[in-house]
């Protein structure tokens, strides 16, 4: 764990150095590519604004993640348990993905307003399908032998779903949740770009228009760091919950390998 | 504690007029046989002949099939059989003990933990109750599966090549164990290994042809599990192999 942290710090430091080098060698003006020092300065100068924006965007992402995952999990359970739902709902779901969700952003802002609601809906919509698809796929790929065994033991369909299919599908759901963690910030930011009165996405658009490029980069940096943290948090949570699963790719971390 | 043989009240299981077709091709038609009470019947045959299908039919795992199943005591077979598949079928997220007690959990009953532990001890896995399947070897996992079958405590046991994935030594030892712990139950063992059938079968049936037929083969003398080193086991094995090879084409 400590080694991994060290590696991450070194990587971050290297990226900052590379950034500074690019600024120096290309001789970019600060309104095209501000250097690390200028951006750090923007953090200090705009601390209050950035803090408020961060809270707004984080809330949107967290709520979108919660609603999107809950809806995806519920839908997957429903279509895997009810055969008519599978016949009628599944084709509609698949077809609905032909509509780019981002194209709906203006409509969502129209319907749900400039506040947080439209961004939460946007993020939830972006997440919903990957979670549903991953979990449903896991639910229907249960080892047939387990189902045979459960049937000879006198288990009903509902019991088999709860005690066999759902636990067996958790690794697939885990992949869906990882994807959701990566997509959720995208949904929230796109929503803010289209129409909002606060948030990191809103701040980026504003700063861009006012040529406050250092502020734009500061907001972007917060978003990037948070995106990485969110992904690792979800990944760690999923790994913890699925400790029973044999790891197919061995970790090359000296201390990270499970016993 | 394991129940005594007499408690189980073994009964004959008779299958008559079984019919099954896959994609228009008849696997078997008008097939019938009897599993004799308290004895091991081994079902041999070339792969693809329908051995597994026949076992699944008995287990009630194939919906809408023709075939009448009668039990010697007049009651239905459903709910009175335990099934063991080609893999150990342990649920990887449950401990060895929870896997052994799976049946109760699936029927919504409180698992009898004391008995589950006793069953694990019976197959030589005392002390491994909390272990997850992935930490156990192939032979140990199959022994947990055997303990799970014992835990079900059913008079009829249907086994589909349960030991085929194990190495020869582990297989030999688990055959002894299975013959010991499942004694007194009515067992159908589907296998592709003639040596296994010769070791364990009170009766040996060879399934061949399309639609398939069943033929009785005289088992070697003695009581299972027989010693593979006994005189003439090699000769019997050769004869049986020859028959199976001939049936395959």
Interface residues (C-beta under 8 A of the other chain):
Chain A: X143 X145 X146 X148 X149 X150 X151 X152 X153 X154 X155 X159 X160 X163 X164 X167 X168 X170 X244 X245 X246
Chain B: X56 X59 X60 X61 X79 X81 X82 X83 X85 X86 X87 X89 X91 X92 X93 X102 X103 X105 X106 X107 X108 X132 X134 X152 X158
